[in-house]
Amino acid sequence: MLKLLDGLTIHMVSQEMRDLADRYVAAGIFSPLMLSDALHVAAAVLTRQDVLLSRNFKHLVNRRRRAQVNEVNVSLSLPMIEVLAPPEI
């Protein structure tokens, strides 16, 4: 089972990720109570992931929120990200 983890990269949460998550909250994309969701998105963006796969339909897999996240990302010259549910893959 552990062989499935071979080649997997583990990223530690950085201050840059925390700062980006705070920007998402400040922009009203996520509420302060949803900071962990904002941090999840920020980590995916800053580690250059193309897609964030989630079953969190309430907070993450949300078209409006995805568009707002990408607006902030573009304004900061960061890459855009797709937040998708498993059936969308």
C-alpha positions as a LaTeX table, in Angstrom:
\begin{tabular}{lrrr}
\hline
Residue & $x$ (\AA) & $y$ (\AA) & $z$ (\AA) \\
\hline
Met1 & 0.00 & 0.00 & 0.00 \\
Leu2 & 2.84 & 2.40 & 0.82 \\
Lys3 & 4.21 & 1.89 & $-2.68$ \\
Leu4 & 1.32 & 4.06 & $-3.89$ \\
Leu5 & 3.08 & 6.99 & $-2.22$ \\
Asp6 & 6.35 & 6.49 & $-4.12$ \\
Gly7 & 7.12 & 9.59 & $-6.14$ \\
Leu8 & 4.52 & 11.67 & $-4.32$ \\
Thr9 & 5.65 & 15.19 & $-3.47$ \\
Ile10 & 4.64 & 16.56 & $-0.09$ \\
His11 & 4.46 & 20.35 & 0.19 \\
Met12 & 4.64 & 22.05 & 3.56 \\
Val13 & 2.30 & 24.99 & 4.16 \\
Ser14 & 4.29 & 28.18 & 3.59 \\
Gln15 & 3.75 & 31.77 & 4.65 \\
Glu16 & 3.10 & 32.58 & 0.98 \\
Met17 & 0.24 & 30.06 & 1.00 \\
Arg18 & $-1.16$ & 31.54 & 4.21 \\
Asp19 & $-0.93$ & 35.05 & 2.73 \\
Leu20 & $-2.76$ & 34.01 & $-0.43$ \\
Ala21 & $-5.46$ & 32.30 & 1.62 \\
Asp22 & $-5.84$ & 35.53 & 3.59 \\
Arg23 & $-6.25$ & 37.43 & 0.30 \\
Tyr24 & $-9.06$ & 35.08 & $-0.71$ \\
Val25 & $-10.76$ & 35.73 & 2.64 \\
Ala26 & $-10.20$ & 39.50 & 2.39 \\
Ala27 & $-11.76$ & 39.43 & $-1.09$ \\
Gly28 & $-14.86$ & 37.78 & 0.38 \\
Ile29 & $-14.40$ & 34.57 & $-1.58$ \\
Phe30 & $-14.19$ & 32.52 & 1.59 \\
Ser31 & $-15.43$ & 33.49 & 5.04 \\
Pro32 & $-12.93$ & 33.51 & 7.92 \\
Leu33 & $-14.50$ & 30.25 & 9.09 \\
Met34 & $-13.52$ & 28.72 & 5.74 \\
Leu35 & $-9.84$ & 29.64 & 6.04 \\
Ser36 & $-8.78$ & 25.98 & 5.74 \\
Asp37 & $-10.62$ & 25.76 & 2.40 \\
Ala38 & $-8.91$ & 28.97 & 1.25 \\
Leu39 & $-5.56$ & 27.54 & 2.32 \\
His40 & $-6.25$ & 24.33 & 0.41 \\
Val41 & $-6.85$ & 26.33 & $-2.78$ \\
Ala42 & $-3.84$ & 28.58 & $-2.15$ \\
Ala43 & $-1.58$ & 25.57 & $-1.67$ \\
Ala44 & $-2.79$ & 24.04 & $-4.93$ \\
Val45 & $-2.27$ & 27.31 & $-6.81$ \\
Leu46 & 1.19 & 28.03 & $-5.44$ \\
Thr47 & 2.42 & 24.49 & $-6.06$ \\
Arg48 & 1.27 & 24.90 & $-9.67$ \\
Gln49 & $-1.43$ & 22.24 & $-9.69$ \\
Asp50 & $-3.70$ & 22.38 & $-12.74$ \\
Val51 & $-6.69$ & 20.87 & $-10.94$ \\
Leu52 & $-7.91$ & 20.69 & $-7.36$ \\
Leu53 & $-10.17$ & 17.66 & $-7.03$ \\
Ser54 & $-12.73$ & 17.91 & $-4.25$ \\
Arg55 & $-16.02$ & 16.50 & $-3.03$ \\
Asn56 & $-16.62$ & 19.67 & $-1.01$ \\
Phe57 & $-19.52$ & 20.96 & $-3.08$ \\
Lys58 & $-20.53$ & 23.60 & $-0.55$ \\
His59 & $-17.21$ & 25.42 & $-0.27$ \\
Leu60 & $-14.87$ & 24.42 & $-3.08$ \\
Val61 & $-16.65$ & 22.94 & $-6.09$ \\
Asn62 & $-18.57$ & 26.11 & $-6.76$ \\
Arg63 & $-18.49$ & 28.01 & $-10.09$ \\
Arg64 & $-18.84$ & 31.45 & $-8.56$ \\
Arg65 & $-16.08$ & 30.83 & $-6.03$ \\
Arg66 & $-13.81$ & 29.29 & $-8.67$ \\
Ala67 & $-14.22$ & 32.38 & $-10.88$ \\
Gln68 & $-13.47$ & 34.69 & $-7.95$ \\
Val69 & $-10.37$ & 32.72 & $-6.98$ \\
Asn70 & $-9.10$ & 32.96 & $-10.54$ \\
Glu71 & $-9.77$ & 36.72 & $-10.63$ \\
Val72 & $-7.55$ & 37.16 & $-7.57$ \\
Asn73 & $-4.93$ & 34.82 & $-9.06$ \\
Val74 & $-4.80$ & 36.72 & $-12.35$ \\
Ser75 & $-4.52$ & 40.06 & $-10.51$ \\
Leu76 & $-1.47$ & 38.66 & $-8.68$ \\
Ser77 & 0.04 & 37.09 & $-11.83$ \\
Leu78 & $-0.63$ & 33.62 & $-10.47$ \\
Pro79 & $-1.93$ & 30.69 & $-12.50$ \\
Met80 & $-5.60$ & 29.92 & $-12.74$ \\
Ile81 & $-6.89$ & 26.67 & $-11.27$ \\
Glu82 & $-9.77$ & 24.32 & $-12.01$ \\
Val83 & $-11.66$ & 23.09 & $-8.96$ \\
Leu84 & $-13.54$ & 19.98 & $-10.02$ \\
Ala85 & $-15.62$ & 17.19 & $-8.54$ \\
Pro86 & $-14.64$ & 13.57 & $-9.26$ \\
Pro87 & $-17.47$ & 13.05 & $-11.80$ \\
Glu88 & $-16.08$ & 15.95 & $-13.85$ \\
Ile89 & $-12.76$ & 14.18 & $-14.46$ \\
\hline
\end{tabular}
